[in-house]
Amino acid sequence: MRAVLLLLLLAFAAGPQRAAAEERVWRVGLLSNSSPPPSDVTTTYHDEILRALAHDGFAVGKNLQFIERYSENHADRLPLLAREINAAGADVIVAVSDVSIRAALAATKTTSIVMVVGDDPVTTGLVASFAHPGGRVTGIFFQVSEGDAKRLELLSEAIPSARRLGYLGVSFQRTTRADTMASAAARLGIELVMHWVEGPAEYGFAFAAMKNEGAAGAVVAASQPLASHAREVAARASENGLPTICEWDYMARVGCVFGFGHDLAYAQYRVGEYVARILKGALPAELPVERPDKWKLTINRGVAQRLGFVIPPLILARADEVIE
């Protein structure tokens, strides 16, 4: 009896240690067709996803491993990076951009994917519907084409005398954005001169062309490459005397006059909440795709003043943040 009691006591003492040692380590991957976030960015997918996961008990160093891969805006690298994340044993992959999602889908046939996408995922075939995705992909749809149209409208309000404005897009966006932007310009009764670039070397030439064509300001398209190069985009526009409206608040902090887009921190945290729900057993097929409708207006009045551009008081009054 004494021996049995001793064995039971030893087993009881070892139990918690064995449970801790055997606690599962969950692995979450992040695949993005961009560069790692610049130091100017105040909110990142890395930080917000981990913050959301910590709320549900998943923490790096305890029961979570976070695997990040960035293509540096070279989409051809994504398949290899996706395979690396899969080889690391990811339970869920966060994929930012359509090409990242497709690379992740090709790299694994079973892993759940939380997407961040700008083009309609139903139209592109990534999900069956917003309410019932129906596969292993769900997440956030940013509606970037509609966002670019909203930015054009705001810029036209900020420069009411303008009859011609510019639009800087990335070449691969031409087929999905050109018609939408032309229609938006027609509704506003303005002419839009659109320039499509391949990379940073062409930014200055594009803005110079807009200026020569009489554009009073420029909309910078929502895209990962342009957001990654926000400081350079803003600098080249300023060199040509063009006030710009960009997508994210941090783009205004580094030189765009306006940053107007979805509340990025909110969306990044929501992505983390999707991941947590899947790790806890939810199926992507049953998690509706979210279309965030929280917007944020940031104005860099200091840049506007250097350009000799006076921002209308009504626009200033709408700002969530004004940078002097």
N, C-alpha and C positions, 0 to 999 in steps of 0.2 A: 504493500500500500504506500509505504514511504517513497519507494522508487517511482511509483506511478505519479504521486503528487509532485515529485521533483521534476519529472518529465513535463507534466502539465505546466508547472511554473516556468520552465525554460521555454516551452513553446509559446506561452503567453508573452513573455518578455521579448522573444525574438519576433513575434508577430508584427508589431508596428514597424520594426526596422525592416523586415522583409517586405512589407507592404510599401514602405517608402522607396526601398530599393527597386521594387518592381513596378512603380508607378509609370504609366505609359508616357512617353515623350511624343507629343503631337508635332507634326512638321507642316509648316505653312510656307508656300512659295510665293514670291512676288516676281512677275515677269512684265517688263515694261519696254516699249519701243521708244525709249528716251535716254537721256543721260541721267546719272544720279542727281538728286535735287541740288541746285546751287545754294550757297550759303545765304542768299537773299530770301529764300523761301522760309516762311515762318511756320508752315504746316506741311507735313509730308505723309505719304501713305504709310511709310514705316512707323512713324510715331503714333499716328491716329489708329492704325490697325492694332498695334500692340496695346494701346491704351484701352481700346474696346475689348480686346481679348482678356486683359488683366481684370476687367470688371467681371468677367465670367470665370475667373480662376485659372486662366492660362497665362503663364509667365515664363519668359526666357530665363534659363538657369534653373527652372523648377520642373516644368513639364511641357516646355515649348521650345522648338527650334524654328528660327525664321531664316529663310533662304532667299536672297535677293539676286536678281540678274537684270542688267540693263544693256540694251543693244547699242547705246550711244547713237540712236537715230539711224542705225543700219539694220533695216528689217531682215536682211538676208542672214543675220546672225541669230535671229530668234529661234529657229528650229533647234540649233545646237544648245542654246541656253535653256530651252524648254526641256530638252532631254536631260540636261544636267540637273534641273530641279526634280524631274521625275526619278532620276537615278538616286537622288538623295532621300527618296521615300516620302515625298510630299503627300499629305492627306487631303489638302485643299490647295489650289493654285489661284492666286489673285492675278488676273491678266488685264493689263491696262492697254487698250486699243484693240481694234478689230484684228490686226495682224498678229498681235500677241495671243489673242484668244485662239485663233486658228492654229498657231504653232503649238499651243498647249494641248488642243484637241488632238493634234496629230501625234504628239509625243506620248500620250497615255490614252488608253481606251476606257479607263474606269474612274479616274480621279475627278472629283467635283471641282468646278471652276466658278469663281466669282468674278464677273467681268466689270470693267469700267469702259464704256463704249460711247462714241459720239454719234454714230450712224444707227438708224433704226434697226435693232437686232431681229425684229420680226421680218422686215423686208429683206435683210441680208441672210436670213435663214439660221441665225444662231439660236433662236428660241421659237417655239410654236406660237406663243402669245405672251402678252405682258402678265396677265393674271395667272396663267398656267404654262410656265416655260416648257415643261414636258420632257426635258432631258437632264443633262448634268451641268447645265450652264444657267446661272441667274446673276443678278447684281444690279448695276446702276446704268441708266441711259441718260446722257447729258444733253441730248437734243442740240448739238452744236450748230447745225445749220440755222435753226430758229434763233439761237443765241447770236449768231453773226448778224442776222437781220435786225434783232433788237439793238445790237451795238451800232448798226448803221443809222437806225432811227434816232438813237440818243445823240450820236455825233451830229446829225442834221439839226437837232434841236439846239445843240450847243453852238453850232455855227449857222444861225438861221439865214444868213446872207448867201450861204454856199449853194451854188447850182451844180457843182461837180465835186465829187469826193473820190478817194482812191481806196483800193482793196488789195491787200497783200495776202496771197494764198500760196500754199505749197503745191507743186505740180500735180501730185497724185490726187489732190482734192478737186481738180477742175471739173470732173464729170459729175460730182455730187453737190458742188457749191455754186457753180457759175449761174445756172438757171434760177436757183433760189435767190441769189443776190441781185440778179438783174430784175427779177419780179419785185423784190423789196424796194429797189431804187425807183422803179416805175411807179409804185404806189405812193412814194414820197415825192414824186415829181422832180427827181434829181438825176443827173447822169453819173454813172459809176465807171471809173476806169480801173480795170482789173489786171493785176500783174501776178504771174505765177512763177515761183522760184524753185530752184533745186536745192540751194544751200546758202550759207551765210555770205559767200563771196558775191552773191547777186542782190543782197538787200539794198545796198547803196544805189546801185543802178536802177532798181525798181522804184525806190522813193524819188530819185532824181527825175525819172520819167514821169511819175505822177505830178511832180511839181511843174515840169515843163508843159504838161497837158492841162494845167490850170486847176488841179485839185486843191481844195482848201484844207483838207485834212485826210486822214487815212484810217480805215478799219484794218486791224491786224487779225487775220483769221484764227479761229480756235484750232490749234494743232499742237501736237507734242513737240515737233521740231522748233516751231516759232516760240513756244513757251520756254523751251530749254535754252534758247538763245535770246531771252527777253532783253538783256542789257544791250546786246549788240543791235537788235532790232530797233530799240528805242533810240540808241545813239545815231544810227544811220538816218532815222526819220528826223531827228532834231537837227542834224547837219543840213538837211534840206528844208528846214523851217516848217515841217508838217506836224501839227498836233495829232496824236494817235489815240485810238481807243483799243485796248487789248482785253484779253479775257479775264485774267486773274488779278487779285489785289496786289500780289507781289510784283507783277509786271509794272504797275503804277509806281511802286516804290523804287524801281530801278530806272524809270525814265519815261514810261508812257504817261500821257496826261490823264487818261482815264483807265481804270480797270473795272470792267463790268461783266460779271459772270455768276455762275452758281456759287453758293457758299461752299468753298472747297473743303474746309475743315469738317463741315457737317457731313458731306458726302464721303470723305475718307473714313470718318468714324463709322458711318453706316456700313461701309464695306467690311470693316472689322466685325460689326455685329452680324452680318451675313455669315462670315467665316465661323464665328462662335456658334451660331445656330447649327451649322452643318457639322462641326466637330461634336456637338451634343446630340447628333442623330437626325437632324432635319434633312429632307431630300431637296436638292436644288429644284427638281421638277415641280415642287409644291410651294416654292417661295416666289411670290410675285416679283417681277422686275420693277424697280422703283424709278420714277422719273422725277428727280428733285425739282422743286419749284421755289427754293430759297435763293434769292439773288442778292448780290452785294455790289455797291458802287463805291469805288475808291477814286479820289481825285488828287493828283499831284499838282497843287497850285504853284509850287515853286518852278516846275518845268514850264507850266503855262506862261508864267510871268517872263521867263527867259526867252520864250518864243514870241512875246508880245501879244499873247492870246488872252482875252478877257472872258472868263467863264461866266455865263449868265447866272444871276443870283438864284433863280428858281432851280437850276441844275445843282448849284452848290448846296441848296437847302435839302436836296434829296440824298446827298452823300452819306454813306455810313462812316466814311473816314476821309479826312482832308489832310494831306501832307503839305506842309509849308516849305 
